[in-house]
């Protein structure tokens, strides 16, 4: 009798565990057409959650929303953006996920090498691009559109612009079906920015602004309209290259050395 009770209990426990396991397994969300207003103000129809993505910028933000699964959805990207412009990040990611080296390259919009034909060949569910790239690809993006491939523009370029960053993150959440994850990210990000603004307001006018020299390859400097220049001024620093009113410019070594910067940041 005791043996029979044990067998019955074991069976019931097994059934309960099986039921819990089945509840824990999430069914893949069925794709449906959604309308998105991107950061160019364009209304775009996309079948989401997407499975195949071409992305030309903001890969870090994309993976922050979707994780490794999102990385596996990338069927084409601007490899120069990571390997050429973010070598340290590229090294970390390619060591962890060596297969990303084989992701097809679709060219780099800022270099004028973006290939709409390559994008069409890859047949993605969506193309994700940065708003700042639009002026370089406004004619090219019509080609994927005519082929039935939607193109969505996001914008993380403006430093600490909570509004545009939040909108962009919400778009990524909708595309990937990760809207709960997006709520966590937006809440965390907003709190961090608010904390920075609070601390800056507490020291405003109490100390002289530090002079910072931002340099790139070949004495290239970043102007007021470049995100690095904007970020520096936002954080309370004084940029030596403030006379450079555009995005980038060239500096003269003698002038910069005479300026006596307290901090020098050099970018590859």
Buried (B, 14 or more C-beta within 10 A) or exposed (E): EEEEEEEEEEEEEEEEEEEEEEEEEEEEEEBEEEEBEBBBEBEBEBBBBBBBBBBBBBBEBBBBBBEEEBBBBBBBBBBBBBBEBBEEBBEEBBEEBEEBEEBBBBBBBBEEEBBBEBBBEBBBBBBBBBBBBBEBBEEBBEBBBEEEBBBBBBBBBBBBBBEBBBBBBBBBBBBBBBEEBBEEBBEEBEEEBEEBEEEEEEEEEEEEBEBBBBBBEEBBBBBBEBBBBBBBBBBBBBBBBEEBEEBBBEBEEEEBEEEEBEEEEEEE
